[in-house]
Amino acid sequence: MTARHGDRFVSGPVELRPGRWQDVLADTGYANLLLTDPPYSPRVHSGQRSGNLQADESTISYLPMTAKEAFQIATFWSERITDWAVIFCDHESFAWHESAWVEHGWRVFAPVRWVKPDSAPRKCSDGPACSTEDIMIARRDSGWPRIRGSRPGHYEFPCSELRGCGLAGSKPLGLILAILSDYSMQGDYVFDPYAGLATTLVASGIEGRRAIGAELDPITYEKAVNRIKRGWTPRMQLPPAVKPKQAAMF
């Protein structure tokens, strides 16, 4: 079932809001996992613009990441995430995110790599032809984690499904499903302040998580809503219980 509620779109266990996350997600409560793909550094953005992309993907409509914004992300979300933070980034922006989350008392692990076996050879410095991308994994450094055991040192997923998707920098659904499985549990809450085409939200619906996201660009937001409307098949029904601190999210 899907519905619009004012300036948000709700479909089952997921919700997408249009606008800056600093504005539209300011009233959210707590979540177990932050899983997001924010902009990368200016160096990557400049390479992306000169890359060999599909015509509808060649223009980046959003500004690159800065050290200041990375610190803002950590300041806001480190107080609202109970377990893990997973952030896609490049080499330069990884250092910004790492420094910010460590300053807020989180433990940041060595970069995990997304390996793209079908990537084109590198032609434009740090543009879209890169065969790997960094993923920052951070864990709240207090208490004992609910999810224990080893995690992959890298994820290997082809990027061919993304060609022609209409948004530069999108991630494969299978990759996000794997990360959700490794860093969250059935019924958990997930935040994505840079939702893009809502891959994290769709994956959350499949994996039995509740998720809320924000997308700044109006055109991308409408594309994401249409994608969510196409629906998904949940692997398992959500449990009925809702944690008290998280109830305010929906």
C-alpha positions as CSV (number, residue, x, y, z in Angstrom):
1,M,0.0,0.0,0.0
2,T,1.3,3.4,-0.9
3,A,0.2,6.9,0.2
4,R,1.3,10.5,0.2
5,H,1.2,12.3,3.6
6,G,1.9,16.0,3.0
7,D,5.5,16.3,1.9
8,R,6.5,12.6,2.1
9,F,5.8,9.4,0.3
10,V,5.1,6.2,2.3
11,S,5.0,2.7,1.1
12,G,4.7,-0.1,3.6
13,P,7.7,0.0,5.9
14,V,9.6,2.8,4.0
15,E,9.2,6.5,3.8
16,L,10.8,9.1,1.4
17,R,10.8,12.8,2.0
18,P,11.8,15.6,-0.5
19,G,14.3,18.2,0.5
20,R,17.5,18.7,2.5
21,W,17.9,16.0,5.1
22,Q,18.9,18.8,7.6
23,D,15.3,20.1,7.2
24,V,13.1,17.2,6.5
25,L,14.7,14.6,8.8
26,A,15.2,16.9,11.8
27,D,12.2,15.4,13.6
28,T,13.2,11.7,13.3
29,G,14.0,9.6,16.3
30,Y,16.6,6.8,16.5
31,A,17.6,4.1,14.0
32,N,19.9,1.1,14.2
33,L,21.8,1.7,10.9
34,L,22.8,4.7,8.8
35,L,23.3,3.4,5.3
36,T,23.9,6.2,2.8
37,D,25.7,7.2,-0.4
38,P,26.5,11.0,-0.2
39,P,28.4,13.0,-2.7
40,Y,32.1,12.4,-3.1
41,S,35.0,14.8,-3.1
42,P,35.4,17.6,-5.7
43,R,38.2,15.6,-7.4
44,V,35.8,12.7,-8.2
45,H,33.0,15.1,-9.3
46,S,35.3,16.7,-11.8
47,G,36.3,13.3,-13.2
48,Q,32.7,12.2,-13.3
49,R,31.7,15.1,-15.5
50,S,34.4,14.2,-18.1
51,G,33.7,10.4,-18.0
52,N,32.2,8.2,-20.6
53,L,28.6,8.0,-19.2
54,Q,25.2,7.6,-20.6
55,A,23.7,10.9,-21.9
56,D,21.2,11.1,-19.1
57,E,23.8,10.4,-16.4
58,S,26.6,12.8,-17.5
59,T,25.5,15.8,-15.4
60,I,25.8,15.7,-11.6
61,S,23.0,17.8,-10.1
62,Y,24.4,17.9,-6.6
63,L,27.4,19.6,-5.0
64,P,30.5,17.6,-4.0
65,M,31.2,16.6,-0.4
66,T,33.3,18.9,1.8
67,A,35.1,18.3,5.1
68,K,32.6,20.6,6.8
69,E,29.6,18.7,5.5
70,A,31.2,15.4,6.5
71,F,31.5,16.7,10.1
72,Q,27.9,17.9,10.0
73,I,26.8,14.4,9.0
74,A,28.7,12.8,11.9
75,T,27.5,15.5,14.4
76,F,23.8,14.9,13.6
77,W,23.6,11.2,12.9
78,S,26.1,9.9,15.5
79,E,23.5,10.9,18.1
80,R,20.7,9.1,16.4
81,I,22.2,5.8,15.3
82,T,22.5,3.0,17.8
83,D,24.7,0.5,16.0
84,W,26.4,1.0,12.7
85,A,27.1,3.7,10.1
86,V,27.9,2.7,6.6
87,I,28.9,5.5,4.2
88,F,30.0,5.2,0.6
89,C,32.9,7.6,-0.2
90,D,36.1,8.1,-2.1
91,H,39.7,8.1,-0.7
92,E,39.7,11.8,0.1
93,S,36.2,12.0,1.6
94,F,36.8,8.8,3.6
95,A,39.4,10.7,5.6
96,W,36.9,13.5,6.3
97,H,34.2,11.1,7.4
98,E,36.6,9.0,9.5
99,S,38.0,12.0,11.4
100,A,34.5,13.3,12.1
101,W,33.0,10.0,13.4
102,V,36.1,9.3,15.5
103,E,35.8,12.7,17.1
104,H,32.2,11.8,18.0
105,G,33.3,8.7,19.8
106,W,32.8,6.1,17.1
107,R,35.2,3.3,16.0
108,V,36.0,3.5,12.3
109,F,37.3,0.4,10.6
110,A,39.7,0.2,7.6
111,P,38.0,0.9,4.3
112,V,35.9,-1.8,2.9
113,R,35.9,-1.9,-0.9
114,W,33.2,-2.3,-3.5
115,V,34.9,-4.2,-6.3
116,K,33.3,-3.7,-9.8
117,P,34.4,-6.6,-12.0
118,D,32.8,-5.2,-15.1
119,S,34.1,-1.7,-14.8
120,A,35.6,0.0,-17.8
121,P,39.4,0.8,-17.6
122,R,40.3,4.0,-15.8
123,K,40.4,6.8,-18.3
124,C,39.5,10.0,-16.4
125,S,41.5,10.1,-13.2
126,D,38.9,9.5,-10.4
127,G,35.9,9.5,-12.6
128,P,33.2,6.8,-13.1
129,A,35.5,4.2,-14.6
130,C,37.1,3.4,-11.2
131,S,37.0,-0.3,-10.5
132,T,36.6,0.1,-6.8
133,E,35.0,2.5,-4.3
134,D,35.5,2.9,-0.6
135,I,32.9,2.2,2.1
136,M,33.4,3.6,5.6
137,I,32.2,1.3,8.3
138,A,31.8,2.7,11.8
139,R,30.5,1.3,15.0
140,R,29.3,3.0,18.2
141,D,32.2,2.5,20.6
142,S,30.1,2.0,23.7
143,G,28.4,-1.2,24.8
144,W,28.5,-4.7,23.1
145,P,27.2,-4.9,19.5
146,R,24.1,-6.8,18.8
147,I,25.5,-8.1,15.5
148,R,28.7,-10.0,16.1
149,G,31.1,-12.0,14.0
150,S,33.2,-11.4,10.9
151,R,32.3,-9.1,8.0
152,P,33.5,-9.1,4.4
153,G,36.6,-7.2,3.6
154,H,35.1,-6.3,0.3
155,Y,31.9,-6.6,-1.8
156,E,32.1,-7.7,-5.4
157,F,29.1,-6.7,-7.5
158,P,28.8,-5.7,-11.2
159,C,27.7,-2.2,-12.0
160,S,26.2,-3.2,-15.4
161,E,22.6,-2.9,-14.0
162,L,23.2,0.8,-13.3
163,R,23.9,1.8,-16.9
164,G,21.0,3.9,-18.1
165,C,19.5,4.2,-14.6
166,G,19.5,8.0,-14.9
167,L,21.6,8.9,-11.9
168,A,25.4,9.0,-11.7
169,G,26.8,7.3,-8.7
170,S,23.9,4.9,-8.0
171,K,24.6,1.5,-6.3
172,P,23.5,-2.0,-7.3
173,L,20.5,-3.3,-5.4
174,G,22.4,-6.6,-4.6
175,L,25.2,-4.7,-3.0
176,I,22.8,-2.8,-0.7
177,L,21.0,-6.0,0.2
178,A,24.3,-7.6,1.2
179,I,25.3,-4.7,3.4
180,L,21.8,-4.6,5.0
181,S,22.1,-8.3,5.8
182,D,25.6,-7.8,7.3
183,Y,24.9,-4.7,9.4
184,S,21.3,-4.9,10.5
185,M,18.6,-7.3,11.6
186,Q,15.0,-8.1,10.9
187,G,12.8,-5.2,12.0
188,D,15.6,-2.7,12.4
189,Y,15.3,0.9,11.5
190,V,17.5,2.4,8.7
191,F,18.2,6.0,7.8
192,D,19.4,7.3,4.4
193,P,19.7,11.1,4.2
194,Y,21.0,10.9,0.6
195,A,18.4,8.5,-0.8
196,G,19.0,9.1,-4.6
197,L,16.8,6.5,-6.4
198,A,15.8,4.9,-3.1
199,T,17.9,1.8,-3.4
200,T,18.4,1.6,0.3
201,L,14.7,2.0,0.9
202,V,13.7,-0.7,-1.6
203,A,16.3,-3.0,-0.2
204,S,15.1,-2.4,3.3
205,G,11.5,-3.3,2.2
206,I,12.9,-6.6,0.8
207,E,14.9,-7.4,3.8
208,G,12.2,-6.6,6.4
209,R,13.7,-3.4,7.7
210,R,11.9,-0.1,8.3
211,A,13.6,2.8,6.5
212,I,13.3,6.6,6.1
213,G,15.2,8.7,3.6
214,A,15.5,12.1,2.0
215,E,16.3,13.3,-1.5
216,L,17.1,16.9,-2.4
217,D,16.7,16.9,-6.2
218,P,13.0,17.1,-7.2
219,I,13.5,15.1,-10.4
220,T,15.4,12.3,-8.7
221,Y,12.8,12.3,-5.9
222,E,10.0,11.6,-8.4
223,K,12.0,8.9,-10.0
224,A,12.6,7.3,-6.6
225,V,8.9,7.5,-5.8
226,N,8.0,5.8,-9.0
227,R,10.6,3.1,-8.3
228,I,9.1,2.5,-4.8
229,K,5.7,2.3,-6.3
230,R,6.8,-0.7,-8.4
231,G,7.0,-2.5,-5.1
232,W,9.1,-5.4,-3.8
233,T,8.6,-8.8,-2.3
234,P,9.6,-8.9,1.4
235,R,11.7,-11.9,2.5
236,M,9.9,-11.9,5.8
237,Q,7.0,-10.1,7.5
238,L,8.0,-7.3,9.9
239,P,7.6,-8.1,13.6
240,P,4.8,-6.2,15.2
241,A,6.8,-4.7,18.0
242,V,8.2,-1.1,17.7
243,K,10.9,0.2,19.9
244,P,9.6,3.1,21.9
245,K,12.3,5.6,21.0
246,Q,11.8,4.8,17.3
247,A,8.1,5.0,17.2
248,A,8.2,8.8,16.4
249,M,9.8,8.0,13.0
250,F,6.5,6.9,11.5
